[in-house]
Amino acid sequence: MKNDVVDPARYADMFAAMGNEARLRVVRTLLAAHPDGMAAGDIQAELGIPASTLSHHLEKLRNEELITVERRGTFLWYRANTAILQELLGFLYAECCTRNQAVKPESFVPLCGS
């Protein structure tokens, strides 16, 4: 990822979408359910978020492409968009770990359980 083609506003919008406790919990829950994802009702049951509120949060995350949605009959099935989340982490990684070594790359290995 080159700095001359990076759109910081795009990443700021993604971070803003996750800058809410409920939405951050949704993303983490969907990451834990990866790659299968979860039905909206299952997310609601697990997180204890009212349906109308959850719908708003899911829409905000979907608008920023942080999650995907697929209709399966009468159910909406949500998944974390791991490609976009990896891109978002790469945006941070490019600055903190490569250019100025503010964070050592090997410090991420323990976080990922590898």
Chimera marker file (.cmm) of the C-alpha trace (Angstrom):
<marker_set name="trace">
<marker id="1" x="0.000" y="0.000" z="0.000" r="1" g="1" b="0" radius="0.5"/>
<marker id="2" x="1.607" y="3.246" z="-1.118" r="1" g="1" b="0" radius="0.5"/>
<marker id="3" x="0.986" y="6.483" z="0.732" r="1" g="1" b="0" radius="0.5"/>
<marker id="4" x="0.301" y="8.383" z="-2.497" r="1" g="1" b="0" radius="0.5"/>
<marker id="5" x="-2.753" y="6.221" z="-3.263" r="1" g="1" b="0" radius="0.5"/>
<marker id="6" x="-4.115" y="5.933" z="0.285" r="1" g="1" b="0" radius="0.5"/>
<marker id="7" x="-7.346" y="7.762" z="1.040" r="1" g="1" b="0" radius="0.5"/>
<marker id="8" x="-7.150" y="8.524" z="4.768" r="1" g="1" b="0" radius="0.5"/>
<marker id="9" x="-10.764" y="9.749" z="4.762" r="1" g="1" b="0" radius="0.5"/>
<marker id="10" x="-11.944" y="6.270" z="3.770" r="1" g="1" b="0" radius="0.5"/>
<marker id="11" x="-10.123" y="4.704" z="6.697" r="1" g="1" b="0" radius="0.5"/>
<marker id="12" x="-11.313" y="7.448" z="9.048" r="1" g="1" b="0" radius="0.5"/>
<marker id="13" x="-14.889" y="6.572" z="8.083" r="1" g="1" b="0" radius="0.5"/>
<marker id="14" x="-14.210" y="2.906" z="8.833" r="1" g="1" b="0" radius="0.5"/>
<marker id="15" x="-12.737" y="3.729" z="12.228" r="1" g="1" b="0" radius="0.5"/>
<marker id="16" x="-15.667" y="6.046" z="12.936" r="1" g="1" b="0" radius="0.5"/>
<marker id="17" x="-18.083" y="3.231" z="12.136" r="1" g="1" b="0" radius="0.5"/>
<marker id="18" x="-16.316" y="1.023" z="14.668" r="1" g="1" b="0" radius="0.5"/>
<marker id="19" x="-16.036" y="3.884" z="17.164" r="1" g="1" b="0" radius="0.5"/>
<marker id="20" x="-19.181" y="2.777" z="18.929" r="1" g="1" b="0" radius="0.5"/>
<marker id="21" x="-19.168" y="0.072" z="21.590" r="1" g="1" b="0" radius="0.5"/>
<marker id="22" x="-22.068" y="-1.881" z="20.087" r="1" g="1" b="0" radius="0.5"/>
<marker id="23" x="-20.629" y="-1.821" z="16.560" r="1" g="1" b="0" radius="0.5"/>
<marker id="24" x="-17.209" y="-2.850" z="17.811" r="1" g="1" b="0" radius="0.5"/>
<marker id="25" x="-18.845" y="-5.758" z="19.651" r="1" g="1" b="0" radius="0.5"/>
<marker id="26" x="-20.678" y="-6.729" z="16.443" r="1" g="1" b="0" radius="0.5"/>
<marker id="27" x="-17.422" y="-6.772" z="14.449" r="1" g="1" b="0" radius="0.5"/>
<marker id="28" x="-15.654" y="-8.846" z="17.102" r="1" g="1" b="0" radius="0.5"/>
<marker id="29" x="-18.595" y="-11.261" z="17.290" r="1" g="1" b="0" radius="0.5"/>
<marker id="30" x="-18.612" y="-11.686" z="13.519" r="1" g="1" b="0" radius="0.5"/>
<marker id="31" x="-14.859" y="-12.196" z="13.484" r="1" g="1" b="0" radius="0.5"/>
<marker id="32" x="-15.304" y="-14.942" z="16.077" r="1" g="1" b="0" radius="0.5"/>
<marker id="33" x="-17.960" y="-16.513" z="13.837" r="1" g="1" b="0" radius="0.5"/>
<marker id="34" x="-15.754" y="-16.333" z="10.736" r="1" g="1" b="0" radius="0.5"/>
<marker id="35" x="-16.049" y="-17.729" z="8.114" r="1" g="1" b="0" radius="0.5"/>
<marker id="36" x="-19.635" y="-18.878" z="8.672" r="1" g="1" b="0" radius="0.5"/>
<marker id="37" x="-21.032" y="-15.579" z="9.942" r="1" g="1" b="0" radius="0.5"/>
<marker id="38" x="-24.274" y="-15.226" z="11.863" r="1" g="1" b="0" radius="0.5"/>
<marker id="39" x="-27.932" y="-14.497" z="11.313" r="1" g="1" b="0" radius="0.5"/>
<marker id="40" x="-29.083" y="-11.112" z="12.601" r="1" g="1" b="0" radius="0.5"/>
<marker id="41" x="-31.248" y="-12.766" z="15.255" r="1" g="1" b="0" radius="0.5"/>
<marker id="42" x="-28.273" y="-14.719" z="16.560" r="1" g="1" b="0" radius="0.5"/>
<marker id="43" x="-26.187" y="-11.556" z="16.788" r="1" g="1" b="0" radius="0.5"/>
<marker id="44" x="-29.043" y="-9.890" z="18.635" r="1" g="1" b="0" radius="0.5"/>
<marker id="45" x="-29.371" y="-12.783" z="21.075" r="1" g="1" b="0" radius="0.5"/>
<marker id="46" x="-25.642" y="-12.963" z="21.741" r="1" g="1" b="0" radius="0.5"/>
<marker id="47" x="-25.136" y="-9.242" z="22.272" r="1" g="1" b="0" radius="0.5"/>
<marker id="48" x="-28.493" y="-8.351" z="23.812" r="1" g="1" b="0" radius="0.5"/>
<marker id="49" x="-29.054" y="-5.422" z="21.450" r="1" g="1" b="0" radius="0.5"/>
<marker id="50" x="-32.677" y="-4.525" z="20.540" r="1" g="1" b="0" radius="0.5"/>
<marker id="51" x="-33.530" y="-5.444" z="16.935" r="1" g="1" b="0" radius="0.5"/>
<marker id="52" x="-34.102" y="-1.880" z="15.720" r="1" g="1" b="0" radius="0.5"/>
<marker id="53" x="-30.845" y="-0.683" z="17.274" r="1" g="1" b="0" radius="0.5"/>
<marker id="54" x="-28.919" y="-3.653" z="15.914" r="1" g="1" b="0" radius="0.5"/>
<marker id="55" x="-30.303" y="-2.992" z="12.441" r="1" g="1" b="0" radius="0.5"/>
<marker id="56" x="-28.937" y="0.565" z="12.595" r="1" g="1" b="0" radius="0.5"/>
<marker id="57" x="-25.503" y="-0.650" z="13.711" r="1" g="1" b="0" radius="0.5"/>
<marker id="58" x="-25.351" y="-3.367" z="11.064" r="1" g="1" b="0" radius="0.5"/>
<marker id="59" x="-26.275" y="-0.864" z="8.365" r="1" g="1" b="0" radius="0.5"/>
<marker id="60" x="-23.532" y="1.530" z="9.470" r="1" g="1" b="0" radius="0.5"/>
<marker id="61" x="-20.927" y="-1.262" z="9.367" r="1" g="1" b="0" radius="0.5"/>
<marker id="62" x="-22.218" y="-2.502" z="6.021" r="1" g="1" b="0" radius="0.5"/>
<marker id="63" x="-22.069" y="1.002" z="4.529" r="1" g="1" b="0" radius="0.5"/>
<marker id="64" x="-18.361" y="1.115" z="5.347" r="1" g="1" b="0" radius="0.5"/>
<marker id="65" x="-17.909" y="-2.422" z="3.916" r="1" g="1" b="0" radius="0.5"/>
<marker id="66" x="-16.696" y="-3.746" z="7.282" r="1" g="1" b="0" radius="0.5"/>
<marker id="67" x="-19.328" y="-6.472" z="7.143" r="1" g="1" b="0" radius="0.5"/>
<marker id="68" x="-21.228" y="-8.181" z="4.362" r="1" g="1" b="0" radius="0.5"/>
<marker id="69" x="-24.815" y="-9.360" z="4.292" r="1" g="1" b="0" radius="0.5"/>
<marker id="70" x="-26.489" y="-12.139" z="2.365" r="1" g="1" b="0" radius="0.5"/>
<marker id="71" x="-30.167" y="-13.055" z="2.307" r="1" g="1" b="0" radius="0.5"/>
<marker id="72" x="-30.866" y="-16.723" z="3.017" r="1" g="1" b="0" radius="0.5"/>
<marker id="73" x="-34.592" y="-17.226" z="2.682" r="1" g="1" b="0" radius="0.5"/>
<marker id="74" x="-36.115" y="-15.022" z="5.359" r="1" g="1" b="0" radius="0.5"/>
<marker id="75" x="-32.831" y="-14.538" z="7.242" r="1" g="1" b="0" radius="0.5"/>
<marker id="76" x="-30.128" y="-11.918" z="6.808" r="1" g="1" b="0" radius="0.5"/>
<marker id="77" x="-26.727" y="-13.513" z="7.314" r="1" g="1" b="0" radius="0.5"/>
<marker id="78" x="-23.810" y="-11.273" z="8.280" r="1" g="1" b="0" radius="0.5"/>
<marker id="79" x="-20.067" y="-11.842" z="8.012" r="1" g="1" b="0" radius="0.5"/>
<marker id="80" x="-17.026" y="-9.804" z="8.896" r="1" g="1" b="0" radius="0.5"/>
<marker id="81" x="-15.402" y="-8.537" z="5.718" r="1" g="1" b="0" radius="0.5"/>
<marker id="82" x="-11.944" y="-9.811" z="6.556" r="1" g="1" b="0" radius="0.5"/>
<marker id="83" x="-10.404" y="-8.434" z="3.362" r="1" g="1" b="0" radius="0.5"/>
<marker id="84" x="-11.450" y="-4.885" z="4.266" r="1" g="1" b="0" radius="0.5"/>
<marker id="85" x="-10.468" y="-5.344" z="7.912" r="1" g="1" b="0" radius="0.5"/>
<marker id="86" x="-7.052" y="-6.590" z="6.789" r="1" g="1" b="0" radius="0.5"/>
<marker id="87" x="-6.744" y="-3.549" z="4.538" r="1" g="1" b="0" radius="0.5"/>
<marker id="88" x="-7.612" y="-1.299" z="7.486" r="1" g="1" b="0" radius="0.5"/>
<marker id="89" x="-4.989" y="-2.959" z="9.670" r="1" g="1" b="0" radius="0.5"/>
<marker id="90" x="-2.519" y="-2.664" z="6.800" r="1" g="1" b="0" radius="0.5"/>
<marker id="91" x="-3.163" y="1.074" z="6.698" r="1" g="1" b="0" radius="0.5"/>
<marker id="92" x="-2.064" y="1.336" z="10.337" r="1" g="1" b="0" radius="0.5"/>
<marker id="93" x="0.723" y="-1.183" z="9.915" r="1" g="1" b="0" radius="0.5"/>
<marker id="94" x="2.265" y="0.754" z="7.037" r="1" g="1" b="0" radius="0.5"/>
<marker id="95" x="2.920" y="3.722" z="9.298" r="1" g="1" b="0" radius="0.5"/>
<marker id="96" x="3.603" y="2.250" z="12.707" r="1" g="1" b="0" radius="0.5"/>
<marker id="97" x="5.565" y="-0.843" z="11.795" r="1" g="1" b="0" radius="0.5"/>
<marker id="98" x="7.349" y="-0.282" z="8.529" r="1" g="1" b="0" radius="0.5"/>
<marker id="99" x="8.281" y="3.314" z="7.919" r="1" g="1" b="0" radius="0.5"/>
<marker id="100" x="9.376" y="4.376" z="11.382" r="1" g="1" b="0" radius="0.5"/>
<marker id="101" x="9.302" y="1.100" z="13.351" r="1" g="1" b="0" radius="0.5"/>
<marker id="102" x="7.215" y="2.705" z="16.153" r="1" g="1" b="0" radius="0.5"/>
<marker id="103" x="5.796" y="-0.764" z="16.767" r="1" g="1" b="0" radius="0.5"/>
<marker id="104" x="7.872" y="-3.840" z="16.055" r="1" g="1" b="0" radius="0.5"/>
<marker id="105" x="6.143" y="-6.183" z="13.584" r="1" g="1" b="0" radius="0.5"/>
<marker id="106" x="6.907" y="-9.208" z="15.754" r="1" g="1" b="0" radius="0.5"/>
<marker id="107" x="4.794" y="-7.695" z="18.541" r="1" g="1" b="0" radius="0.5"/>
<marker id="108" x="1.690" y="-8.507" z="16.487" r="1" g="1" b="0" radius="0.5"/>
<marker id="109" x="2.396" y="-12.238" z="16.391" r="1" g="1" b="0" radius="0.5"/>
<marker id="110" x="1.363" y="-12.826" z="20.044" r="1" g="1" b="0" radius="0.5"/>
<marker id="111" x="-1.857" y="-10.877" z="19.418" r="1" g="1" b="0" radius="0.5"/>
<marker id="112" x="-2.809" y="-13.214" z="16.598" r="1" g="1" b="0" radius="0.5"/>
<marker id="113" x="-2.064" y="-16.406" z="18.501" r="1" g="1" b="0" radius="0.5"/>
<marker id="114" x="0.552" y="-17.545" z="15.996" r="1" g="1" b="0" radius="0.5"/>
<link id1="1" id2="2" r="1" g="1" b="0" radius="0.2"/>
<link id1="2" id2="3" r="1" g="1" b="0" radius="0.2"/>
<link id1="3" id2="4" r="1" g="1" b="0" radius="0.2"/>
<link id1="4" id2="5" r="1" g="1" b="0" radius="0.2"/>
<link id1="5" id2="6" r="1" g="1" b="0" radius="0.2"/>
<link id1="6" id2="7" r="1" g="1" b="0" radius="0.2"/>
<link id1="7" id2="8" r="1" g="1" b="0" radius="0.2"/>
<link id1="8" id2="9" r="1" g="1" b="0" radius="0.2"/>
<link id1="9" id2="10" r="1" g="1" b="0" radius="0.2"/>
<link id1="10" id2="11" r="1" g="1" b="0" radius="0.2"/>
<link id1="11" id2="12" r="1" g="1" b="0" radius="0.2"/>
<link id1="12" id2="13" r="1" g="1" b="0" radius="0.2"/>
<link id1="13" id2="14" r="1" g="1" b="0" radius="0.2"/>
<link id1="14" id2="15" r="1" g="1" b="0" radius="0.2"/>
<link id1="15" id2="16" r="1" g="1" b="0" radius="0.2"/>
<link id1="16" id2="17" r="1" g="1" b="0" radius="0.2"/>
<link id1="17" id2="18" r="1" g="1" b="0" radius="0.2"/>
<link id1="18" id2="19" r="1" g="1" b="0" radius="0.2"/>
<link id1="19" id2="20" r="1" g="1" b="0" radius="0.2"/>
<link id1="20" id2="21" r="1" g="1" b="0" radius="0.2"/>
<link id1="21" id2="22" r="1" g="1" b="0" radius="0.2"/>
<link id1="22" id2="23" r="1" g="1" b="0" radius="0.2"/>
<link id1="23" id2="24" r="1" g="1" b="0" radius="0.2"/>
<link id1="24" id2="25" r="1" g="1" b="0" radius="0.2"/>
<link id1="25" id2="26" r="1" g="1" b="0" radius="0.2"/>
<link id1="26" id2="27" r="1" g="1" b="0" radius="0.2"/>
<link id1="27" id2="28" r="1" g="1" b="0" radius="0.2"/>
<link id1="28" id2="29" r="1" g="1" b="0" radius="0.2"/>
<link id1="29" id2="30" r="1" g="1" b="0" radius="0.2"/>
<link id1="30" id2="31" r="1" g="1" b="0" radius="0.2"/>
<link id1="31" id2="32" r="1" g="1" b="0" radius="0.2"/>
<link id1="32" id2="33" r="1" g="1" b="0" radius="0.2"/>
<link id1="33" id2="34" r="1" g="1" b="0" radius="0.2"/>
<link id1="34" id2="35" r="1" g="1" b="0" radius="0.2"/>
<link id1="35" id2="36" r="1" g="1" b="0" radius="0.2"/>
<link id1="36" id2="37" r="1" g="1" b="0" radius="0.2"/>
<link id1="37" id2="38" r="1" g="1" b="0" radius="0.2"/>
<link id1="38" id2="39" r="1" g="1" b="0" radius="0.2"/>
<link id1="39" id2="40" r="1" g="1" b="0" radius="0.2"/>
<link id1="40" id2="41" r="1" g="1" b="0" radius="0.2"/>
<link id1="41" id2="42" r="1" g="1" b="0" radius="0.2"/>
<link id1="42" id2="43" r="1" g="1" b="0" radius="0.2"/>
<link id1="43" id2="44" r="1" g="1" b="0" radius="0.2"/>
<link id1="44" id2="45" r="1" g="1" b="0" radius="0.2"/>
<link id1="45" id2="46" r="1" g="1" b="0" radius="0.2"/>
<link id1="46" id2="47" r="1" g="1" b="0" radius="0.2"/>
<link id1="47" id2="48" r="1" g="1" b="0" radius="0.2"/>
<link id1="48" id2="49" r="1" g="1" b="0" radius="0.2"/>
<link id1="49" id2="50" r="1" g="1" b="0" radius="0.2"/>
<link id1="50" id2="51" r="1" g="1" b="0" radius="0.2"/>
<link id1="51" id2="52" r="1" g="1" b="0" radius="0.2"/>
<link id1="52" id2="53" r="1" g="1" b="0" radius="0.2"/>
<link id1="53" id2="54" r="1" g="1" b="0" radius="0.2"/>
<link id1="54" id2="55" r="1" g="1" b="0" radius="0.2"/>
<link id1="55" id2="56" r="1" g="1" b="0" radius="0.2"/>
<link id1="56" id2="57" r="1" g="1" b="0" radius="0.2"/>
<link id1="57" id2="58" r="1" g="1" b="0" radius="0.2"/>
<link id1="58" id2="59" r="1" g="1" b="0" radius="0.2"/>
<link id1="59" id2="60" r="1" g="1" b="0" radius="0.2"/>
<link id1="60" id2="61" r="1" g="1" b="0" radius="0.2"/>
<link id1="61" id2="62" r="1" g="1" b="0" radius="0.2"/>
<link id1="62" id2="63" r="1" g="1" b="0" radius="0.2"/>
<link id1="63" id2="64" r="1" g="1" b="0" radius="0.2"/>
<link id1="64" id2="65" r="1" g="1" b="0" radius="0.2"/>
<link id1="65" id2="66" r="1" g="1" b="0" radius="0.2"/>
<link id1="66" id2="67" r="1" g="1" b="0" radius="0.2"/>
<link id1="67" id2="68" r="1" g="1" b="0" radius="0.2"/>
<link id1="68" id2="69" r="1" g="1" b="0" radius="0.2"/>
<link id1="69" id2="70" r="1" g="1" b="0" radius="0.2"/>
<link id1="70" id2="71" r="1" g="1" b="0" radius="0.2"/>
<link id1="71" id2="72" r="1" g="1" b="0" radius="0.2"/>
<link id1="72" id2="73" r="1" g="1" b="0" radius="0.2"/>
<link id1="73" id2="74" r="1" g="1" b="0" radius="0.2"/>
<link id1="74" id2="75" r="1" g="1" b="0" radius="0.2"/>
<link id1="75" id2="76" r="1" g="1" b="0" radius="0.2"/>
<link id1="76" id2="77" r="1" g="1" b="0" radius="0.2"/>
<link id1="77" id2="78" r="1" g="1" b="0" radius="0.2"/>
<link id1="78" id2="79" r="1" g="1" b="0" radius="0.2"/>
<link id1="79" id2="80" r="1" g="1" b="0" radius="0.2"/>
<link id1="80" id2="81" r="1" g="1" b="0" radius="0.2"/>
<link id1="81" id2="82" r="1" g="1" b="0" radius="0.2"/>
<link id1="82" id2="83" r="1" g="1" b="0" radius="0.2"/>
<link id1="83" id2="84" r="1" g="1" b="0" radius="0.2"/>
<link id1="84" id2="85" r="1" g="1" b="0" radius="0.2"/>
<link id1="85" id2="86" r="1" g="1" b="0" radius="0.2"/>
<link id1="86" id2="87" r="1" g="1" b="0" radius="0.2"/>
<link id1="87" id2="88" r="1" g="1" b="0" radius="0.2"/>
<link id1="88" id2="89" r="1" g="1" b="0" radius="0.2"/>
<link id1="89" id2="90" r="1" g="1" b="0" radius="0.2"/>
<link id1="90" id2="91" r="1" g="1" b="0" radius="0.2"/>
<link id1="91" id2="92" r="1" g="1" b="0" radius="0.2"/>
<link id1="92" id2="93" r="1" g="1" b="0" radius="0.2"/>
<link id1="93" id2="94" r="1" g="1" b="0" radius="0.2"/>
<link id1="94" id2="95" r="1" g="1" b="0" radius="0.2"/>
<link id1="95" id2="96" r="1" g="1" b="0" radius="0.2"/>
<link id1="96" id2="97" r="1" g="1" b="0" radius="0.2"/>
<link id1="97" id2="98" r="1" g="1" b="0" radius="0.2"/>
<link id1="98" id2="99" r="1" g="1" b="0" radius="0.2"/>
<link id1="99" id2="100" r="1" g="1" b="0" radius="0.2"/>
<link id1="100" id2="101" r="1" g="1" b="0" radius="0.2"/>
<link id1="101" id2="102" r="1" g="1" b="0" radius="0.2"/>
<link id1="102" id2="103" r="1" g="1" b="0" radius="0.2"/>
<link id1="103" id2="104" r="1" g="1" b="0" radius="0.2"/>
<link id1="104" id2="105" r="1" g="1" b="0" radius="0.2"/>
<link id1="105" id2="106" r="1" g="1" b="0" radius="0.2"/>
<link id1="106" id2="107" r="1" g="1" b="0" radius="0.2"/>
<link id1="107" id2="108" r="1" g="1" b="0" radius="0.2"/>
<link id1="108" id2="109" r="1" g="1" b="0" radius="0.2"/>
<link id1="109" id2="110" r="1" g="1" b="0" radius="0.2"/>
<link id1="110" id2="111" r="1" g="1" b="0" radius="0.2"/>
<link id1="111" id2="112" r="1" g="1" b="0" radius="0.2"/>
<link id1="112" id2="113" r="1" g="1" b="0" radius="0.2"/>
<link id1="113" id2="114" r="1" g="1" b="0" radius="0.2"/>
</marker_set>
